[in-house]
Every structure is written in C-alpha cells, then in structure tokens.
Amino acid sequence: MPQFDASTIINLRDLGGIALTGDSAVRPGLLLRSGQLDRLDPAADPAVAALGIHTVVDLRTEHERDERPDQVPDGARLIVADVMADSAAARAAASGDDVPARLDSVLGSPAVAEEHLGSGKAEKLLCDSYRSFVTSESACSAYGRLLSALAEPDCGPLLFHCTAGKDRTGWAAAVILLLLGADEETVRAEYLAVNPAVRAAFAPLSDRFTAAGGDPEIADAILGVRSAYLTAALEEMERTYGGVEAYVRDGLGIPDDAVDRIRARCIA
C-alpha cells in the first residue's frame, strides 16, 4: 500500500495491493485516500499528476470546505459528501460528535481541552463519533454517495478525503476494503498505518498544545487513530446491520448490482 511522498497533500495513500480473500488484491491506482487538498499543486507533485485522478470525494463539513477549499486536479470532478452535516454547530458543541472536523479548535486551549477531553473523555468522544459514522443520516448519505460514485462507469481513479485523512476517511477505507473482501486484521492494519503521516502533518499543532501545558495524551487521542475507534464503528455496524453487506445495502442504499460493479473494477 504505497504512501506517496507528496508535499502538497497530507497522508496520500493508494489502497492498491491490499490483500483480499481468494488470493486477490485491490487493483492499484483506482482507490486513493488522503487529507485535505487545499495545497494540491500537480506541477509541484508530478507523481500525483500522473495518478490521473478523475473523481474527488470531499467528506468534510461546509466550514472546513470554506476555510480550505479543495484544489482539484485539472479535469477531475468534485463530489461533496458531508459526513457530519447533521452536527449543527449548537448541537455539536454539546455532543462533541464533530471532533474530527475541529482539530484546530479543540486543541486551542489546554484548560478547555482538559475540562472537556481529559481523563479519557477524548477517546470516548472519538468512539462516539465513529459510531455516528455508521448511524447518522448525513454519514449514511455521504458514504452512500462515495460508493455510488465508485460504481459509475466513468468514475476513473477516485480519491476520497477529509481534513487529516484519518477518521471519516479511515472509516470509508475500512468499509470499501471489507466490501471488497479484506479480512478485519488487514483492514485494521491499513487503518492504523496512517498514524505516522498524520502525526507528522499535525506535529506543529500538537507541539503548540503541549508547549502551552496541554496533556500529550489528549493530543495523541485527537490527532492519532486508535484501534478502539475502528472497533466502535465495526461493532455499531454489526449491531445495527449485522455486517458490511447489509450496512452498504440497507444503510447506505447501494444496490447489489452497484456493489458487483465496484468489485469487478477494484479487485485485481
């Protein structure tokens, strides 16, 4: 699973080559995941330009898109699929469900972070967010839009992303890999593999937070990925739908023939 040395895209990875059941693998060059594309410059990253990205699916909130608009490769279409659209500002402030969309603000004040995220509360909030990826109406609509795009005949190489490329994007990658036939151990390994790239990209934010007296455990919980987060989503999917097939069909609204097209295209 190559991670590209792309200076203008955070955490860019190709899911190609990941092992699937039946002695098969994900076809290279078709399924790409990353963080935000606000600094994308194909001229500065010829390897990215060579990918021929045809479809970009942006999983971020309206606020994130306004703050840092995507720079989409020439000729690519952009699909907005807001996973957290249900988390209106007032409600989110109380619930904390939108933590993955507010990395900068939640670590802005060590005192406030300690009050709201200390003593293990950060990990609990992230687990709650991951459960909402499975159950909320906006998340089901967004992930359904992603898979619908992937099933289209003219989809081409598709890149899906959020801000850090770890939470909303991580669950999207997990669902796609499970649907293609990867086992849970493989899915978990790919999910956790983004940690070094994400931590490097957000090291300045983490360093500022800890230098101001913030708890490093809070920063690690917010800026990294943990096995417990993925487990929370997987358990919610199993509890609510009984598995990935029913989740994709009944929760995301993707018909079986579309799933067949995704598999035919993406399995080598």
C-alpha positions in Angstrom: 0.0 0.0 0.0 2.1 2.9 -1.2 2.1 6.2 0.6 3.3 8.9 -1.7 5.9 11.5 -0.9 3.6 14.3 -1.9 4.5 17.6 -0.4 1.1 19.2 -1.2 -1.3 16.5 0.0 -1.4 15.2 3.6 -1.4 11.4 4.0 -1.9 10.3 0.4 -2.2 6.6 0.1 -3.2 4.1 -2.6 -5.2 1.2 -1.4 -3.9 -0.8 -4.3 -2.2 -4.0 -3.4 -4.0 -4.7 -0.2 -4.7 -8.4 0.1 -8.2 -9.7 -0.3 -9.8 -13.2 0.1 -9.4 -15.6 -2.7 -5.8 -14.8 -3.4 -6.7 -11.5 -4.9 -5.9 -7.8 -4.1 -7.1 -4.3 -4.6 -6.3 -3.1 -8.0 -3.6 -0.3 -7.9 -4.2 3.3 -9.0 -8.0 3.3 -8.5 -8.7 3.9 -4.8 -6.8 6.7 -3.2 -7.3 8.3 0.2 -5.8 11.4 1.7 -6.2 14.5 3.9 -7.3 17.9 2.6 -6.4 19.1 -0.9 -6.1 22.8 -0.2 -2.4 22.9 -1.1 -2.6 20.5 -4.0 -0.2 21.5 -6.8 0.2 18.9 -9.5 3.1 20.8 -11.1 5.0 20.5 -7.8 4.0 16.9 -7.3 4.4 15.1 -10.7 3.7 11.8 -9.1 0.3 13.0 -8.1 -0.4 14.4 -11.5 0.5 11.0 -13.0 -2.3 9.3 -11.0 -4.9 10.7 -13.4 -7.4 11.4 -10.6 -10.8 11.6 -12.2 -13.1 11.9 -9.2 -12.6 13.6 -5.8 -15.0 12.9 -3.0 -14.8 15.5 -0.2 -16.1 14.2 3.1 -15.6 17.5 5.1 -18.1 19.9 6.6 -19.1 23.1 4.9 -17.0 25.1 7.4 -13.9 23.0 6.5 -14.5 23.4 2.8 -14.9 27.2 3.2 -11.8 27.5 5.3 -9.6 25.4 3.0 -11.2 24.8 -0.4 -10.0 21.8 -2.4 -7.6 22.4 -5.3 -8.9 19.7 -7.6 -6.7 18.2 -10.4 -7.4 19.5 -13.9 -10.3 17.6 -15.5 -11.4 16.0 -12.2 -15.0 16.3 -10.9 -15.6 17.2 -7.2 -18.3 15.5 -5.2 -19.2 16.9 -1.8 -20.3 14.2 0.7 -20.5 15.9 4.1 -20.4 13.1 6.7 -21.1 15.4 9.6 -23.8 17.6 8.1 -26.2 16.5 10.8 -23.9 18.0 13.5 -25.2 21.6 13.6 -23.0 23.9 15.4 -25.1 24.3 18.6 -25.8 20.6 18.9 -22.3 19.6 18.1 -20.9 21.9 20.8 -22.9 19.9 23.3 -22.4 16.5 21.9 -18.8 16.7 20.7 -19.7 14.4 17.7 -17.9 16.7 15.3 -14.4 16.5 17.0 -12.8 15.1 13.8 -13.8 18.3 12.0 -12.5 20.6 14.6 -8.9 19.5 15.2 -7.5 23.1 15.5 -10.2 24.4 17.8 -10.4 21.5 20.2 -6.7 21.9 21.0 -6.8 25.6 21.1 -6.9 25.9 24.9 -5.2 23.4 27.2 -7.5 24.3 30.0 -10.7 23.9 28.0 -9.3 20.7 26.4 -8.6 19.3 29.9 -12.1 20.1 31.0 -13.8 18.5 28.1 -11.4 15.9 26.8 -9.2 14.9 29.8 -9.4 11.7 31.9 -10.2 9.6 28.9 -13.0 11.7 27.5 -11.2 12.4 24.3 -11.1 8.7 23.3 -14.7 8.3 24.3 -15.8 11.2 22.1 -13.9 9.8 19.2 -15.5 6.4 19.7 -18.9 8.2 19.7 -18.0 10.0 16.5 -17.2 6.7 14.8 -20.5 5.2 15.9 -22.2 8.2 14.3 -20.3 7.5 11.1 -22.5 4.3 10.9 -25.8 5.6 12.2 -26.3 9.3 11.3 -28.4 10.2 8.3 -25.7 12.5 6.9 -23.0 9.9 7.3 -25.0 7.3 5.6 -25.9 9.7 2.7 -22.2 10.7 2.4 -20.7 7.3 2.3 -23.5 6.2 0.0 -22.6 9.0 -2.3 -19.0 7.8 -2.3 -19.8 4.2 -3.1 -22.3 5.3 -5.8 -19.6 7.4 -7.5 -17.2 4.4 -7.3 -19.8 2.3 -9.1 -20.2 4.7 -12.0 -18.7 3.5 -15.3 -16.8 6.8 -15.8 -15.5 7.0 -12.3 -11.9 6.6 -13.1 -9.3 6.8 -10.3 -11.1 8.1 -7.3 -9.6 10.0 -4.3 -11.7 10.4 -1.1 -10.6 12.6 1.7 -11.4 14.7 4.8 -9.1 17.0 6.7 -6.5 14.8 8.2 -7.4 11.7 6.2 -7.8 9.5 9.3 -11.3 9.4 10.8 -14.0 10.0 8.2 -11.6 8.8 5.5 -10.4 5.9 7.7 -13.9 4.6 8.0 -14.6 5.0 4.3 -11.5 3.0 3.5 -12.5 0.3 6.0 -15.9 -0.1 4.5 -14.6 -0.3 1.0 -11.9 -2.8 1.9 -14.4 -5.0 3.8 -16.8 -4.8 0.9 -14.0 -6.0 -1.5 -13.2 -8.9 0.7 -10.4 -7.9 3.1 -10.4 -9.5 6.5 -10.7 -7.4 9.6 -7.0 -7.8 10.5 -5.9 -6.4 7.2 -8.5 -3.5 7.4 -7.2 -2.7 10.9 -3.6 -2.7 9.8 -4.3 -0.2 7.0 -6.4 1.9 9.3 -3.6 2.2 11.8 -0.9 2.7 9.2 -1.7 6.3 8.7 -0.6 7.3 12.2 3.0 8.4 11.3 1.9 10.6 8.4 -0.9 12.2 10.3 1.2 12.9 13.4 3.9 14.4 11.3 1.5 16.6 9.4 -0.1 17.9 12.7 3.1 18.0 14.8 3.1 21.8 14.9 -0.5 21.8 16.3 0.4 19.1 18.9 3.7 20.9 19.8 1.9 24.2 20.4 -0.7 22.5 22.5 1.8 20.6 24.8 4.1 23.6 25.0 1.2 25.6 26.4 0.7 23.0 29.1 -1.7 20.7 27.3 -1.8 17.0 28.1 0.0 15.0 25.5 -2.5 12.1 25.9 -5.3 14.4 24.8 -3.3 15.5 21.7 -2.5 11.9 20.9 -6.1 10.8 21.2 -7.4 13.6 19.0 -4.6 13.7 16.4 -4.0 9.9 16.0 -6.0 6.9 15.2 -6.6 4.1 17.7 -7.8 0.6 17.3 -10.7 1.4 19.7 -12.1 3.9 17.3 -12.4 1.5 14.4 -13.7 -1.2 16.8 -16.5 1.2 17.9 -17.7 1.7 14.3 -17.3 -2.0 13.4 -19.4 -3.0 16.5 -22.0 -0.4 15.7 -22.2 -1.7 12.1 -22.6 -5.3 13.4 -25.2 -4.4 16.0 -27.3 -2.2 13.7 -27.0 -4.1 10.4 -25.4 -7.5 11.0 -22.4 -6.9 8.8 -20.9 -4.8 5.9 -23.1 -6.3 3.2 -26.4 -5.2 4.9 -24.9 -1.9 6.0 -23.9 -1.0 2.4 -27.2 -2.2 1.0 -29.7 -1.0 3.7 -27.8 1.7 5.5 -26.0 3.4 2.5 -28.6 2.5 -0.1 -26.2 0.8 -2.6 -27.9 -1.9 -4.6 -26.3 -5.3 -5.2 -25.6 -4.6 -8.9 -23.6 -1.5 -7.9 -21.6 -3.5 -5.4 -20.9 -6.0 -8.2 -19.6 -3.2 -10.4 -17.3 -1.9 -7.6 -15.9 -5.3 -7.0 -15.4 -6.0 -10.7 -13.5 -2.8 -11.1 -11.4 -2.7 -7.9 -10.4 -6.4 -7.4 -7.3 -7.4 -9.3 
